[in-house]
Amino acid sequence: MDDNVGTGGHVPVMLERVLELLAPALTGPAPVVVDANLGLGGHSEALLAAHPALHLIGIDRDPFAIEFSTRRLAPYADRTTLVHASSGDLAEVLDQAGRPVIDGALFDLGVSSPQLDEAERGFAYSYDAPLDMRMDTSQELTADRVVNTYSAAELTRILRDYGEERFAQRVAGLIIKERAKEAITSTKRLADIVRDAIPAATRRTGGNPAKRTFQALRIEVNAELSALEAALPAALDALTLGGRVVVLSYHSLEDRLTKQALTARTKDTSPPGLPVPLPAHQPRFRLLTRGAELPSDEELARNPRAASARLRAAERIRVDD
Ligand SMILES: C[S@@+](CC[C@H](N)C(=O)[O-])C[C@H]1O[C@@H](n2cnc3c(N)ncnc32)[C@H](O)[C@@H]1O
C-alpha cells in the first residue's frame, strides 16, 4: 500500500448501514469505538468524521494497513490510537490504550483490496506470485510452508473445514504427489494442481476451482477463525450499556461464528420451569439485525467485492453487577 494506490477506488462495505447502526451508541460526551479490522481506514474515517468527540482505536495485523491508515487518518491523529496487532489480542490492546470499556466495535473481516490486488502478497490465484498469504508480513507461517510441509490429513482437514472443498482429499493427494517432484512455491502452480485434481464435470461449474483452496490456506496461514473466536467475545465483554457491535463477514464460517457468539448472549439462560426469570440469566444483548443483512443491489453494482458480505449487529442491554 503506498500513496500511489490511494484508496484504489476502495469503497467501505455497507458503510451507510454501519454508520447508522453504530450512531446511537456514539452520542455521549467522549465515546470510544474499536475498529478491529482497520484496513484502508475507510469505515474509521467516516466514523471519525461523523462523530467529532469520538476516539477510535484501530487494529490491523497488516503493517501496511497501519502505515496507510496512519497517513489517511492524520487529520484525526489526536483522536486515534492505531495498533499493529491481531484482533485476537483485542482485550490487551484496549487495556494498553487505557480504554477497557468501549461504546462501539466494528469487525470488517477478511482481506483488504490491496492484499488481493498486490500480486506479490500471494493471496490471489489470478496472478502468479510466491505462495505467501500472510496478512502480518512479520510472522513465519506462509502458504508455502503449509502446502509443502503439512501432512495429507492436515491438508485435507483444512481444505474441507476452511474451504468447504468437496474434493479436499483429492486436492490434498495431488499436492502431496506434486510437491514430492518439486516444492510448490507459486500461486499459479498451486492453482493448476487444484484444477487438475477437480473432476472435469465439476470444473465447468461454480467459478475458479482454486477459490476454495486459496480461501482455506488464507484462513490457516492467518489463523483467522481463532482470532475471531477470541476477538468478538472480548469486544462484546468490553461494551458498555447501550454499546453496539457490527460484524461484516465474508464467508459462512465467519458468519456462523458471529451468529453463535451473538445469539449465545441474546438468550435467557434461566433454567426451565422457574416461576420468575432470574436477573442474572437475562440476556445481555439484543440483536439489531434480523438474520444477516446483505448489501443492496445498488451497492453490488458499485462494488462487486461486497458480494459475499453478511452484516450482523447487536446492542448491550445489561451489564453484569
Ligand atoms: C476488509 S479489510 C478492512 C477494510 C476497512 N474496513 C476499510 O474500510 O478500509 C480487513 C482487514 O482486516 C485485517 N485483519 C484480518 N484479520 C485480522 C486480525 N485477526 N487482526 C487484525 N487485523 C486483521 C486485514 O489485514 C485487513 O486489512
The ligand as a Gaussian input file, in Angstrom:
#p B3LYP/6-31G(d) Opt

LIG

0 1
 C      -11.844000      -5.965000       4.639000
 S      -10.402000      -5.232000       5.257000
 C      -10.985000      -3.869000       6.206000
 C      -11.313000      -2.657000       5.366000
 C      -11.675000      -1.439000       6.189000
 N      -12.904000      -1.620000       6.921000
 C      -11.774000      -0.208000       5.329000
 O      -12.837000       0.424000       5.280000
 O      -10.763000       0.159000       4.709000
 C       -9.910000      -6.366000       6.502000
 C       -8.630000      -6.022000       7.249000
 O       -8.600000      -6.813000       8.422000
 C       -7.265000      -7.180000       8.681000
 N       -7.310000      -8.378000       9.515000
 C       -7.764000      -9.604000       9.187000
 N       -7.676000     -10.414000      10.244000
 C       -7.191000      -9.688000      11.271000
 C       -6.885000      -9.951000      12.636000
 N       -7.054000     -11.148000      13.165000
 N       -6.411000      -8.953000      13.388000
 C       -6.228000      -7.715000      12.873000
 N       -6.486000      -7.403000      11.596000
 C       -6.948000      -8.372000      10.811000
 C       -6.646000      -7.387000       7.324000
 O       -5.250000      -7.226000       7.391000
 C       -7.344000      -6.290000       6.501000
 O       -6.565000      -5.135000       6.444000

